[in-house]
Structure formats: structure tokens, C-alpha cells
Amino acid sequence: MILHGYLRSQRNAGKSLTFVELVSIDLSHSIQLVVSSKDGAGGEGLLARVRALDSDAPVAVTGTAKQRAEKPASPREDPSGIVSVEEFEIRLTHLQPLNSFPKDIIIAEGTNIPPNQRHLQIRQGKALRDALKLRSHAYVVVREELCRRRHFTEIETPLLFKSTPEGAREFLVPTRTAGEAYALPQSPQQYKQILMASGIPRYVQFAKCFRDEDLRADRQPEFTQLDLEMAFASAEDVMTIIEAVIRVLWHKLLEIELPNGSFSRLPYQDAMSLYGSDKPDLRLGSKISRLEYALPVDLVRMISDLDNPAVEVMKVSISDDPQNTRKFVTSFMDSPEARPFDQNPDGQPGIFIYDSRRPLSGLQAFGFEAAEQVEERLELEEGDLVVLQARRNAPFTSGSTAMGALRLALHKFAVAQGYMSPPSGFEFVWITDFPLFKPSSMDAAEPGQGGSAGLSSNHHPFTAPKTAEDVDLLLSDPLKCVADHYDLVVNGVELGGGSRRIHQHAMQELILRDVLGMSEARVEDFKHLIEVLRAGCPPHAGIALGFDRLIAVMLGKESVRDVIAFPKSGKGEDMLVKSPSRMTAEQLRTYHLQVQEVKSEVDGKGN
Ligand code: ASP
């Protein structure tokens, strides 16, 4: 029998004997090879050859498996996760080196390997290889559930698409025809809707998407979505399917049974008021509530210069000893984590400690009435931290408030400092009823739809208004219009989102032209979609989950880079192949391009 693998850890036992580990091709197991100069005619040459070989070099070996003489130890796992086979060893009879492994390449456990050697990071990192394996299993499980059990058709949509103002900044692919370019899809949104009008009732795809956006917050310029769309379907139908997919993934890959029943639902407005975030981590507790009516004016003035601000309060249970909580507060306030809250132009947080030895239990600044209200509403206990924060008294438009960010920062810091144990488990929640539009000035990083109405679509311009009343608001008060849009959130991470779509061309045109104020030329960019909707397109709804993020969440990884074989750096570069690369003069000529040294809009913002 020929075995393939990598050599490792030679141990010479005198002149005539060497033990060497052969590591399996998947780097999961190792077995001891015994090489003796006394074995047969070629023994001496074989021993010399083995001793000359580099550690980690690939080889093909032949030998005889033998039960080990001494009582086998239980299998050992070395620091790189390789499990040794202890019962058998192989008496080597033949060895063929398949390549060398030079000494200047070091992959020993504990070596810090830079991203430009991603191949070595993967080879050294069992966790990384395991993540890639789980990811591969996840494809299979999802296909089994959706395509085999639930009659979805997997369809590839083109990657060479065209530029349309869907929302995110696109990557362009110039062609050899002067002035013409494809755009890489920011999502297969338009094609999947076209499929709905094409008589494909259930579509799914593991879709590669490309967005030329700000790479903050662990985003990749190219990423994979689990993308689906269903004809004759409502938001509820889509949510039910996704819940089934999540359940089966958790069951088959993590051996975790998620509780029966639907995931909880939380309208956007409630998520923002209760948790200060549209992707709340429900495991943390610390609900936020509004308070200002009962508060003394002096206290409000102390925490904010705003006129008539909204003031919110929450408690964080740090310790039942006020002294400890005080220590926690001091170290938090001295840490860089507190800086954004200190510098909040709407006001710094007011921080109090519930301490029975102090007047009004440490809430004296609240005055008697408000202190009583806070005690009752927050069910305060000795040592609790009470936080007040002011914000503009205006409808929520963004994804997070200062109080929401502070809630996360305080919990994170408390966990890091050992005041709390890390939150565990998985808390799924659907955030629903998002506003259909936001003021376009809100997100400078995204171009939106470029309309003149000062609005952009919160999700994308194909999302349907939720009810007939919302349709009525389209022209009169669009910012009040609620979308039939849902995001799936788990443990404070947005896994993805979707919506019921506009399926009638007149409504789609109204939104593009009259509500968003897009020019005729831009509306024309969507002509294909409008034509398709006109051709009796059925009602439909869909969703896309960020597949990289989904796998990262399943594995408890902080970064999607830990579950992508070849991720881009924070600057959008692949450090291994060194992309992007400069175009040659020849390429520029071929694509009729010219490099102009102007500072781009993006650069200007980033610096
Ligand atoms: N195309 C959307 C996105 O990428 C998802 C969807 O609405 O299905 O966010």
C-alpha cells in the first residue's frame, strides 16, 4: 500500500534507526514511520534518504503496518491539531520524495504567518481549514434543504451585469469598445426578480456579489450571499423558509437544536427604542427606556446642550458591590472605548451607581420622583450601573443610537475585564417594518439612487411599501412610509435581509421617478426590469443572507476573514497575489482608458 502525506519530526535512535512522523494529506492524523538500516538490502540507502529529507516535505511511502510493541498510549493531539495514531506504526520499505520544503519557509505552530502567505496560514491553521470544511458542508446542507426538499432551482446569474443605481457603489469592468463597461453585480436582485416573471417559482443561488464600499466593519469588496426569491410569496413565506434553513444548518453542522417556534419579531422602531440598534443583541438584557418627562431640568442640562432632547436610561448589572461597579466605571471611562461617548456632540452619558449607602441610593441628581420611577422601572439592585444618555428628539433614521452603542461597549468591556461572563447561545430575531426611505445625506458612503428628492431607499428601490396606508404616504410623506422589509439578526449581527418586492411596473416607476426623483436617464437604466414587471410578473419576495457572515457566526468567529479562503485586506487587497495591480499602458490603450491624477471622492472621504 502506498501512503501519501507530509514528513515531520524526525527522531534518530542511534546510527541505524530513525523514527519519523508521516502526517496524512488532510493534516488530521500522523503515524510513526520506522526506518532502519538493517531492513533488507536497501535499508541503509533508505535511512540516509529519510534523514536528508526536509520536514513538511510531501512524500509517497510504502511499508508494512505493525501493531506497536509497547502498550499504545491514547491518541495525542499536538498543538497544531494533528492526532497521532498510537496503535500502529509503519516499517518503511520505500520512500519517494515528491517535493522539497526549504528551510526558509517556517510553518511551525506559533509562527506568525503574514497574509501574503495565505497558503501557509491555511496549512498551519487547523481552525481555518475546519472553517472551510464546515463552509463546504453548509453548501451541501442548504442545497439539500432548498433544492431537494423545497423545490428551489439553483440558477447562476451573470457576473458581467450593467451599472444601475441600485444603492451601493459598483465595480466597473471596461470593455474593448470605447466608453463601454459592464458592472459587477452588487447582488443578483434584478436578475432574480426577472426569474420570477419568467415562470421560475423558487430561485436560489450562492451568489458572488461585489460592492466598492468603505471596508470598515469587516466587509469584503467581494462576498457570497445565499440569495433566494419566491413567486406568489409573502414576507412570512420567506421568513419561514429561512428559519427552516437556519434550523437544519444548526442541527446538522453544530448539533444544536434551536427552540421550536418562529424566531422573534421586532419592528424597527421598537428595536431602536429598546436597544438603540436595528441589529440588537438580545442576549444582553439592558433594555433602554425614555425618561425625560420626569427628570429635573438641571440634570438634563448637565448631560446635554440640546434643546428638548430625548433622554434615555438603562441599567447594566456589573456587580452587586457598588465599589466594584465604581472601579469598573473608572477603568471604562479611562479606556479608549469610552472616547466616542465622551466626545458625543449630543452630550456625554450620565453615569450613576445604585448604592444604598448614598442619599436616594446614589440617584440624588434625579430628584425624588424620578429616582423612584427609575428604581421601579429598571428594577434596580445594589451595585447596578444606571446610564442616562440624551439624543436629538427626532425619529430614528440610522442603524444605531449613542445609547445603543454604549450598551454594547459597556457589556463588551465588562466581559473583557471579567465582570461578566461572555453571552452565550444564539438569539435570532427578525427586524421588520423598516422605513422605506432615508434622507440621502444619511449615508455618505453609499451613492443611493442619485434621485433629486433628497431620499434614498433604505434597502433597495424594489422593496414594496408594507400596507395600503404606506402606499398612500409615498407622495405625501415618504419618510413615514414603512417597508415590507425584514432583516435577520442573531446576537447583534445582521445575517441578511430581504423584502416583498414591487411587482407592478406602475408602482416601480412611481417610486423611481416621482418619489426618489430619478432623472429619465436613470429610470431608463431600469427599463429592463420595468418591462419584465409589465409582463404579468407575479407578486414575489426574497432575501439574501451573507454567507460568509453566517459561517462566521456559526463558528463564533469575529471576522469573516476567518471563514474565507482568500479574503481581501482592510484596504481591499489580496496580499498573496497582490491585487489590484496597476494597469499597463497596453491595457489602458486596449480599454480606451486614461489615468488622471485626481483625488477621488472616496479618497477624499477616507482621509
Ligand atoms: N438584494 C438584497 C441585498 O443584497 C437582498 C434581497 O433583497 O434579497 O441586500
Residues whose N, C-alpha, C, O or C-beta is under 5 A from the ligand:
A	BS01	LIG	Q186 S187 Q189 L228 G497 G498 S499 G542 I543 A544
